[in-house]
Amino acid sequence: MILKWLEKIDWLLLLLTLSLSIAGLIALKSVSVQMIINSGQNPFVKQLVFVIIGVILALFLANMPTKTFYKYAWGFYIFSILLLLFVIITGRPGYGATRWIRIFGIQFQPSEFAKIAVLLGLARYLSDTKSEINSFKVFITSMLIIGVPWFLIFVEPDLGTSLVFLAFFFPVLFWVDFKLTTIALVVSPLFIMISVSNNNILIAISVLLFIFLFFLRIPLKWKILVIIINIGFAFGATPVWNSLKPYQQKRILTFMDPSADPKGAGYQVIQSMVTVGSGGISGQGYKLGSQTQLGFIPEQHTDFIFTVIGEEFGFIGVITVLMLFLFTVWRIIWIGKNGKTTFTGLISIGIATIISFHFLVNIGMTLGVMPVTGLPLPFLSFGRSSLVAFFVMIGLCLNFYKNRMEY
């Protein structure tokens, strides 16, 4: 019976994620040398324990009936909302935000698991809806499903994680044949708001929007409404900027010009780019990276673990990790595409987007092309809550693969 169950496991997806986890453990082992000397902490051992826990949990979830996730999707969603409220009321502060809670002696970050619960709730709603999928009702309801947890996470404040919800929202809508033109109109105010600081970019995006609206076959009143909303977002950029915490503003300013504060907010980004670039083709050698071993990069074992790969294993190591991520995302999308239900397809594309977004933002901030948001690199960065959450996502995908022929 066990052998029959093992035959149904998607070993390709499991091996891909295990390979990424092993790469993370190798990098953490290198970083741990200096951390043990300085503080006595050994993130390698803790990460290894939670990799094992994550794999066991993923295999457990793979063996559950898929209908269980569908049946209790709203329950998971409501429970995640309650946990996020609990964080705001009694959460433990850290790094300028309140994101952690402790229950029965276990400290964890509810927002990591809220991504999964919200995705389950959204998938349940979209797969059950009897209304026209492109209707105003469906879009607003979907926005509310995403909006409540997004707001609770944003006020913690956790800007990086809150962006993850927006990242998977639109691909999920697209997966259920929501019109691409409608999605473009919805996201246009965000681009307008972001581009306000640069007049040339703002003019370019505004011109493109006007051209798009000119050729779009919708009533004139809706075109006017879109223009008014975009103007409102343009004027609202300053109040939104002022509402950000000082450290969040510094991160964005550092992204635009790291050299403006090379010894302050820009230090980590500059050192990160130097570290990755110093690896060359084949790297400086395992545990021989000067930047890594001398501790030039703060929090290298968490958000900037990719710099260890770049410095000690070079371009070869970087490409290997990139390919592992690409194949992992491809496999998850394949599972979603070949499933027999809309529910499993929506969750799969959502998981693929979450992993892709984390991957792009984390590596982007390491290379100085994205602002520092605190998003971990999936399966590599040290972090118990995020690691377990990613393995839960993989467990769901393994489950969908195992039961892909079921309706």
C-alpha positions in Angstrom: 0.0 0.0 0.0 2.8 2.4 0.9 4.6 1.6 -2.4 1.4 2.3 -4.3 1.1 5.6 -2.6 4.7 6.5 -3.3 4.3 5.8 -7.0 1.7 8.6 -7.2 4.0 11.2 -5.7 5.3 13.8 -8.1 9.0 13.0 -7.4 10.2 15.6 -9.9 8.6 18.5 -8.0 9.7 17.1 -4.6 13.3 16.6 -5.8 13.4 20.1 -7.2 12.3 21.7 -3.9 14.6 19.4 -2.0 17.5 20.5 -4.2 16.7 24.2 -3.5 16.5 23.4 0.2 19.9 21.6 0.1 21.4 24.6 -1.7 20.0 26.8 1.1 21.5 24.5 3.7 24.9 24.6 2.0 24.8 28.4 2.0 23.6 28.6 5.6 26.4 26.2 6.7 28.9 28.7 5.2 27.3 31.7 6.9 27.0 29.8 10.2 30.8 29.7 10.7 30.9 33.5 11.4 27.6 33.6 13.2 28.7 30.9 15.7 31.8 32.8 16.4 30.0 36.2 16.9 26.8 35.2 18.6 26.8 31.4 19.2 23.8 31.0 16.8 23.7 28.2 14.3 20.9 28.8 11.7 22.0 25.7 9.8 20.8 23.3 12.4 17.5 25.0 12.9 16.9 25.2 9.1 17.7 21.5 8.7 15.2 20.6 11.4 12.5 22.6 9.7 13.3 21.3 6.2 12.7 17.8 7.6 9.4 19.0 9.2 8.4 20.7 6.0 9.0 17.5 3.9 7.0 15.4 6.3 4.2 17.9 6.3 4.2 18.1 2.5 3.9 14.3 2.2 1.1 14.3 4.8 -0.8 16.9 2.8 -0.2 15.0 -0.4 -2.1 12.0 1.0 -5.2 13.9 2.1 -8.4 14.0 0.0 -8.4 17.1 -2.3 -12.0 17.7 -1.3 -10.8 18.5 2.3 -9.1 21.7 1.1 -12.1 22.7 -0.9 -14.5 21.9 2.0 -12.6 23.9 4.6 -11.3 26.7 2.4 -13.5 29.4 4.0 -12.6 28.0 7.4 -8.9 28.4 6.7 -9.6 31.9 5.4 -11.5 33.1 8.5 -9.0 31.5 10.8 -6.2 33.4 9.1 -8.0 36.7 9.5 -8.4 36.0 13.2 -4.7 35.3 13.5 -3.8 38.5 11.7 -6.1 40.5 14.0 -4.4 38.7 16.9 -1.0 39.8 15.6 -2.1 43.5 15.6 -3.4 43.2 19.2 -0.8 41.1 20.9 2.0 40.5 18.3 5.7 40.5 19.2 7.6 43.4 17.6 10.7 42.9 15.6 12.7 44.8 12.9 10.3 47.8 13.2 7.1 45.8 12.8 4.8 43.6 14.7 4.5 40.3 12.7 5.0 37.4 15.1 2.8 35.8 17.7 3.5 33.0 20.2 1.0 30.2 20.8 1.8 27.2 23.1 5.4 28.3 23.2 5.8 28.4 19.4 6.6 31.7 17.7 5.5 32.1 14.1 4.5 34.6 11.5 0.7 34.3 10.6 1.1 36.4 7.4 3.2 33.6 5.8 0.3 31.1 6.2 -2.3 33.8 5.4 -1.1 33.7 1.7 -2.2 30.1 1.5 -5.5 30.6 3.3 -6.5 33.6 1.2 -5.6 31.8 -2.0 -7.8 28.9 -0.9 -10.7 31.3 -0.1 -10.3 33.1 -3.4 -10.1 29.9 -5.4 -13.2 28.5 -3.6 -15.2 31.7 -4.5 -14.1 31.9 -8.1 -14.7 28.1 -8.7 -18.2 28.3 -7.1 -19.5 31.6 -8.6 -22.5 31.3 -10.8 -22.2 34.9 -12.0 -20.6 36.1 -15.2 -16.9 35.9 -14.4 -16.2 39.4 -15.9 -19.0 41.1 -13.9 -18.4 44.0 -11.5 -19.8 41.8 -8.7 -17.2 39.1 -9.1 -14.3 41.6 -9.3 -15.4 43.6 -6.2 -16.0 40.4 -4.2 -12.6 39.0 -5.2 -11.1 42.4 -4.2 -12.7 42.2 -0.8 -11.5 38.6 -0.2 -7.9 39.8 -0.9 -8.4 43.3 0.6 -9.2 42.5 4.2 -6.0 40.4 4.9 -4.0 42.7 2.7 -4.9 45.7 4.9 -4.2 43.8 8.1 -0.8 42.8 6.9 -0.1 46.3 5.5 -0.7 48.0 8.9 1.6 45.6 10.8 3.5 47.0 8.8 4.7 44.4 6.3 4.8 46.0 2.9 6.6 43.2 1.2 4.2 40.4 2.2 1.2 42.7 1.4 2.5 43.0 -2.2 2.4 39.2 -2.5 -1.4 39.3 -2.3 -1.6 41.7 -5.2 0.9 39.7 -7.1 -1.1 36.5 -7.2 -4.5 38.2 -7.4 -4.3 39.1 -11.1 -2.8 35.9 -12.5 -5.6 34.0 -10.6 -8.3 36.2 -12.3 -6.6 35.7 -15.6 -6.7 31.9 -15.1 -10.5 32.0 -14.9 -10.7 34.0 -18.2 -11.1 37.4 -16.6 -10.5 39.9 -19.5 -6.9 41.0 -19.8 -8.1 44.5 -20.7 -10.0 44.8 -17.5 -7.0 43.7 -15.5 -4.9 46.3 -17.3 -7.3 49.1 -16.4 -7.3 48.0 -12.8 -3.5 48.0 -12.4 -3.0 51.2 -14.4 -3.6 53.5 -11.3 -0.8 51.7 -9.5 1.7 52.4 -12.3 0.6 56.0 -12.4 1.1 56.3 -8.6 4.6 54.7 -8.8 5.7 56.9 -11.7 4.7 60.2 -10.1 8.3 60.8 -8.9 9.5 60.8 -12.5 7.8 63.2 -15.0 9.1 61.5 -18.1 7.9 58.1 -17.0 4.6 59.6 -15.9 4.0 61.2 -19.2 4.9 58.0 -21.1 2.5 55.8 -19.0 -0.3 58.5 -19.3 0.1 58.6 -23.1 0.0 54.8 -23.3 -3.1 54.7 -21.2 -4.9 57.3 -23.4 -4.0 55.3 -26.5 -5.3 52.1 -24.9 -8.5 53.8 -23.8 -9.0 55.3 -27.3 -9.0 51.9 -29.0 -10.8 50.0 -26.2 -14.5 49.3 -27.0 -16.2 50.4 -23.8 -18.7 53.2 -23.1 -17.3 56.8 -22.9 -18.5 57.2 -19.3 -16.3 54.2 -18.2 -13.3 55.7 -20.0 -13.8 59.0 -18.2 -14.1 57.1 -14.9 -10.8 55.4 -15.5 -9.1 58.7 -16.3 -10.6 60.3 -13.1 -9.4 57.3 -11.0 -5.9 57.5 -12.4 -5.8 61.3 -11.7 -6.9 60.6 -8.1 -4.1 58.0 -7.7 -1.6 60.5 -9.0 -2.6 63.1 -6.5 -2.8 60.4 -3.8 0.9 59.4 -4.2 2.2 62.0 -1.8 -0.2 61.0 1.1 0.6 57.3 0.6 4.4 58.1 0.6 4.0 60.1 3.9 2.1 57.2 5.4 5.0 54.8 5.0 7.4 54.2 7.9 10.8 55.9 7.7 12.6 52.6 7.1 10.3 51.8 4.2 10.9 55.2 2.6 14.7 54.6 3.0 14.4 51.3 1.3 12.7 52.8 -1.7 15.1 55.7 -1.9 18.0 53.3 -1.6 16.6 51.3 -4.5 16.5 54.4 -6.7 20.1 55.5 -5.7 22.1 53.2 -3.3 25.1 55.5 -3.5 23.0 58.4 -1.9 23.7 56.8 1.5 26.5 54.3 1.1 27.2 54.0 4.8 23.6 53.9 5.9 20.5 52.7 4.0 22.5 51.9 0.9 25.2 49.9 2.6 23.5 46.5 2.4 22.6 46.8 -1.3 26.0 48.0 -2.3 27.8 45.2 -0.4 25.3 42.7 -1.8 26.1 43.7 -5.4 29.9 43.6 -4.6 29.6 40.2 -3.1 27.6 38.6 -6.0 29.9 40.2 -8.5 33.1 39.0 -6.8 32.1 35.4 -7.4 33.1 35.5 -11.1 32.4 32.3 -13.2 33.1 29.6 -10.7 33.1 31.4 -7.3 35.8 31.9 -4.7 35.2 28.5 -3.2 33.0 27.1 -0.5 33.5 28.9 2.9 36.2 31.0 1.2 34.0 34.0 0.2 35.7 37.0 1.8 32.5 39.2 2.1 30.6 36.3 3.5 33.1 35.0 6.0 34.0 38.5 7.3 30.3 39.3 7.8 30.1 42.4 5.5 26.4 41.9 4.8 23.9 42.1 7.8 21.2 39.4 7.9 22.9 37.5 5.2 21.4 34.2 6.3 17.8 35.5 5.7 17.0 38.0 3.0 20.5 38.0 1.4 21.3 34.3 1.3 21.6 34.5 -2.5 24.8 36.5 -2.1 26.5 33.5 -0.6 25.7 31.4 -3.7 27.0 34.2 -5.9 30.2 34.8 -4.1 31.2 31.2 -3.3 29.8 29.3 -6.3 29.9 32.1 -8.9 27.9 32.3 -12.1 27.6 28.5 -12.2 26.0 28.4 -8.8 23.7 31.3 -9.6 22.5 29.7 -12.9 22.0 26.3 -11.2 19.7 27.9 -8.5 17.8 29.9 -11.2 17.2 26.8 -13.3 15.9 24.9 -10.2 13.4 27.7 -9.5 12.3 27.9 -13.2 11.7 24.2 -13.4 9.8 24.2 -10.0 7.5 27.0 -11.2 7.0 25.3 -14.5 6.1 22.0 -12.8 3.6 23.7 -10.6 1.9 25.4 -13.6 1.9 22.0 -15.4 0.0 20.5 -12.4 -2.5 23.3 -12.4 -3.0 23.0 -16.2 -3.5 19.2 -16.1 -5.9 19.1 -13.1 -9.6 18.4 -13.6 -11.0 21.1 -11.4 -11.0 24.9 -11.5 -10.3 25.0 -7.8 -7.0 23.1 -8.0 -5.9 25.0 -11.1 -6.5 28.4 -9.4 -4.5 27.3 -6.3 -1.6 26.0 -8.5 -1.3 29.2 -10.5 -1.5 31.2 -7.3 1.3 29.1 -5.7 3.4 29.4 -8.8 3.0 33.2 -8.7 3.8 33.5 -5.0 7.0 31.5 -5.5 7.9 33.5 -8.6 7.2 36.9 -6.9 9.4 36.0 -3.9 12.1 34.7 -6.2 12.1 37.8 -8.5 11.9 40.4 -5.7 14.5 38.7 -3.5 17.1 38.2 -6.2 16.2 41.6 -7.6 17.0 43.4 -4.3 20.2 41.4 -4.0 21.3 42.7 -7.4 20.1 46.2 -6.7 17.2 46.2 -9.3 14.4 45.9 -6.7 13.8 47.7 -3.4 14.6 45.8 -0.2 11.3 44.4 1.0 12.3 41.6 3.4 10.8 38.9 1.2 12.7 35.6 1.8 14.1 33.5 -1.1 11.9 30.4 -1.1 13.5 27.2 0.4 16.9 29.0 0.7 16.5 31.8 3.2 16.5 31.1 6.9 13.1 31.4 8.4 10.9 28.8 10.0 7.5 30.2 9.2 8.2 31.0 5.6 10.0 27.6 5.0 7.1 25.6 6.4 4.6 27.7 4.5 6.4 27.0 1.2 6.4 23.3 1.9 2.7 23.5 2.6 2.3 25.0 -0.8 4.3 22.1 -2.3 2.3 19.6 -0.3 -0.9 21.0 -1.9 0.7 20.7 -5.4 1.7 17.1 -4.7 -1.9 16.4 -3.6 -3.3 17.9 -6.8 -0.8 15.8 -8.9 -1.7 12.6 -7.0 -5.5 13.3 -7.5 -5.3 15.1 -10.9 -7.7 12.7 -12.6 -10.4 13.3 -10.0 -13.3 15.6 -10.6 
